[in-house]
Amino acid sequence: MPHNHDHTHIPDLVVARPEGLYCVPGKFYIDPWRAVDRAVITPGHADHSRTGHAHYLTTAAGEGILRSRFGSINLYKHSRTAKR
């Protein structure tokens, strides 16, 4: 059976937008430089965080940086649990 190698119908996972890198399936921005509704802030990078987002998602390592910079924000902390 022949394989179809036409990849033109594969949707983009991450695209560049004026606000920053946008994850299309997840509907969030990664370290955006403009205010957005859902921002994933990579841990330990204060220079990646910006004020004005409606929701922030980070790891436990990034929580302290975001709280110290912005105080009371809608922060969702991702807990990484390893299952063995």
Steps between C-alpha positions, in 0.01 A plus 500: 500500500659833398571760769384856464795726581310821435547695825314810387203415724700478825403798717766719659584420861663835579472819296654845533253779574551864599441401866763223486514127434151347499419132552201444273363173647554617860370853440779665704808715447852400601689783674293768320629856486151655479199453728300185414227290657710187567876525547735210572811643665806277482656452844779708639494775240389832643579663166232280337222621727285798412217665687141511379418138416160372615643159600855382569619137496841409632681234702578514871844633406348800323235584760730702726626715216150579375360567849791729588464696176121522476353417842140383479440348156298208361781247526460131424793292613576182309610219730717248330452155644700206380322168479719194517 
